[in-house]
Amino acid sequence: MNKLILLRHGQSQWNLENRFTGWEDVPLTEKGIEEAKNAGELLINNRIIVDVVFSSNLQRANKTAEIALNVKDFKNLWINGELKLIKNQSMNERDYGDLVGLNKEETAKKFGKDQVHIWRRSYDTPPPNGESLMDVVNRVSPYFENNISPLINENKNVLIVAHGNSLRAIMIKVGLYKAEEISKIELPTGSPFCINYEKNQILDSYFLS
């Protein structure tokens, strides 16, 4: 049995400020750092060996990976003090376009709660000059197929440290959820989600505890 572990980055400064973040490269908060450490402890406590780590190009995800894996249990992933982290912008968060940097409550007042809900939770309606979740799925899927699926098929344990919407896209890609279901799926910051495979078929999935 091998595993695909999906980990949303720890709390970022704009998560704390309730802003639309998208591709803006904001840092982790102190809470986010603690969440990353806790994620690493959960991996250790569940005796999970990580073979390969993927991430986005954004520092909140990269730092979460580095902090979570910065213990001797994961020494196989480090070379000369650097994490062997495979970064690619295909794993970046959804681009929220004109909403980036705006406070979510203020945006709801400006455009109306219903409109903002559609932008945030519909599958195929993008915010102005931004991406829909369908766009993110279309961005993530080729990279996943070409770079991550082969490793899963080789029975590797793969960790992906990324963002709420790029990880939701992966959940759709692997067949865990359908497009019409995914808007109800919440991925808390710093909480590893484990998908177990047996002979390239999903056995089960759950948040580590």
C-alpha positions in Angstrom: 0.0 0.0 0.0 1.3 3.5 -0.8 0.0 7.0 -0.1 -0.7 10.3 -1.6 -0.8 13.0 1.1 -2.3 16.4 0.4 -1.3 19.2 2.8 -2.6 22.7 2.6 -0.1 25.3 3.8 -0.2 26.7 7.3 -2.1 29.9 8.0 -0.7 32.8 5.9 -0.8 36.5 6.8 -3.7 37.1 4.3 -5.6 34.1 5.7 -5.4 35.8 9.0 -6.6 39.1 7.5 -9.4 37.3 5.6 -8.2 38.5 2.2 -8.3 36.8 -1.2 -4.7 35.6 -1.7 -4.4 33.8 -5.0 -0.9 34.0 -6.4 0.2 36.8 -4.1 3.3 35.5 -2.3 2.5 36.1 1.3 4.3 34.6 4.3 3.1 32.3 7.1 2.0 33.6 10.4 3.3 32.3 13.7 0.2 30.1 13.8 1.0 28.9 10.3 4.5 27.9 11.4 3.1 25.9 14.3 0.5 24.3 12.0 3.4 23.2 9.8 5.3 21.7 12.7 2.1 19.9 13.8 1.6 18.5 10.3 5.1 17.0 10.4 4.4 15.5 13.8 1.2 13.9 12.4 3.2 12.3 9.6 5.7 10.9 12.1 3.0 9.7 14.5 1.3 7.9 11.7 4.6 6.3 10.6 4.4 7.7 7.1 7.6 7.6 5.1 7.7 10.3 2.4 9.5 9.5 -0.8 8.8 12.6 -2.9 7.6 16.1 -2.1 5.8 18.5 -4.6 4.8 22.1 -4.0 3.7 25.3 -5.7 6.0 28.2 -6.4 4.6 30.2 -3.4 6.5 30.6 -0.2 3.6 29.7 2.2 3.5 26.2 0.7 7.3 25.9 0.4 7.9 27.0 4.0 5.2 24.6 5.2 6.9 21.7 3.5 10.4 22.7 4.9 9.1 23.2 8.4 7.0 20.0 8.5 9.8 17.8 7.2 12.7 19.4 9.1 13.3 16.5 11.4 15.6 13.5 11.3 12.7 11.2 10.3 12.7 12.8 6.8 16.5 13.1 6.4 16.2 11.2 3.1 14.5 14.3 1.6 17.3 16.7 2.4 20.6 17.3 0.6 23.2 19.8 1.9 20.6 21.5 4.1 18.0 21.9 1.4 14.8 20.1 1.0 14.4 18.1 -2.3 11.2 20.0 -3.1 9.8 19.8 -6.6 8.2 23.2 -7.2 5.9 24.1 -10.1 3.4 26.9 -10.6 0.9 24.4 -11.8 0.3 23.7 -8.1 -0.3 27.3 -7.3 -3.5 28.5 -5.7 -6.4 29.7 -7.8 -5.9 33.1 -9.3 -8.6 35.3 -7.9 -8.0 38.1 -10.4 -9.4 41.4 -9.4 -10.3 40.1 -6.0 -6.7 39.5 -4.9 -5.9 41.5 -1.8 -9.5 42.4 -1.0 -11.0 41.6 2.3 -13.7 38.9 1.8 -16.3 40.6 4.0 -15.8 44.0 2.3 -16.0 42.3 -1.1 -19.4 40.7 -0.1 -20.7 44.1 0.8 -19.5 45.6 -2.4 -20.6 43.0 -4.9 -23.3 41.2 -2.8 -23.0 37.9 -0.9 -24.6 35.8 -3.6 -22.3 37.0 -6.3 -19.2 36.5 -4.2 -20.4 33.0 -3.2 -20.7 32.1 -6.9 -17.2 33.3 -7.5 -15.8 31.4 -4.6 -17.8 28.1 -4.7 -19.1 27.6 -8.2 -17.1 25.2 -10.4 -17.0 27.1 -13.7 -17.6 30.8 -12.9 -14.4 32.8 -12.5 -14.1 36.1 -10.6 -13.2 39.1 -12.8 -9.9 38.4 -14.6 -9.3 35.3 -12.5 -9.7 31.5 -12.6 -12.6 29.3 -11.9 -12.0 26.0 -10.1 -12.5 24.3 -13.5 -9.6 26.4 -14.8 -7.5 25.2 -11.9 -8.4 21.6 -12.6 -7.3 22.1 -16.2 -4.0 23.6 -15.1 -3.2 21.0 -12.5 -4.3 17.9 -14.4 -1.5 17.7 -17.0 1.2 18.3 -14.5 -0.3 15.6 -12.1 -0.6 13.1 -15.0 2.9 13.6 -16.2 4.8 14.0 -13.0 2.9 12.6 -10.0 0.7 9.8 -11.3 3.7 7.7 -12.5 5.2 7.9 -9.0 2.0 6.7 -7.4 1.9 3.9 -9.9 5.5 3.0 -8.8 4.1 2.6 -5.2 5.9 5.8 -4.0 4.5 7.8 -1.0 4.0 11.3 -2.4 3.4 14.4 -0.4 1.9 17.5 -2.1 2.1 20.8 -0.1 0.0 23.3 -1.9 -3.3 25.3 -1.6 -7.0 24.8 -1.0 -8.1 24.9 -4.6 -5.1 23.2 -6.3 -5.6 20.3 -3.8 -9.3 20.3 -4.5 -8.4 20.0 -8.2 -6.3 17.0 -7.4 -9.1 15.4 -5.4 -11.3 15.7 -8.6 -8.5 14.5 -10.8 -8.0 11.2 -8.8 -11.7 10.6 -8.7 -12.2 11.2 -5.0 -14.9 13.8 -5.6 -17.0 15.0 -8.5 -17.0 18.6 -9.6 -20.5 19.2 -8.2 -19.4 17.9 -4.8 -16.0 19.6 -4.3 -17.4 23.0 -3.2 -18.5 21.4 0.1 -15.0 20.0 0.9 -13.1 22.0 3.4 -9.3 21.7 3.7 -8.1 23.3 6.9 -4.6 24.8 6.9 -1.9 22.5 8.1 -4.0 19.3 8.2 -2.6 16.4 6.2 -5.1 14.5 4.1 -4.1 10.9 3.3 -5.2 8.9 0.3 -4.3 5.2 0.5 -3.7 3.2 -2.7 -3.5 -0.5 -3.3 -2.5 -1.6 -6.8 -3.1 1.9 -8.1 -6.7 1.9 -6.8 -7.9 4.2 -4.0 -8.7 2.2 -0.8 -9.7 5.0 1.6 -9.0 8.6 2.5 -9.0 10.6 5.8 -7.4 13.5 7.7 -4.5 12.3 9.8 -5.0 12.6 13.6 
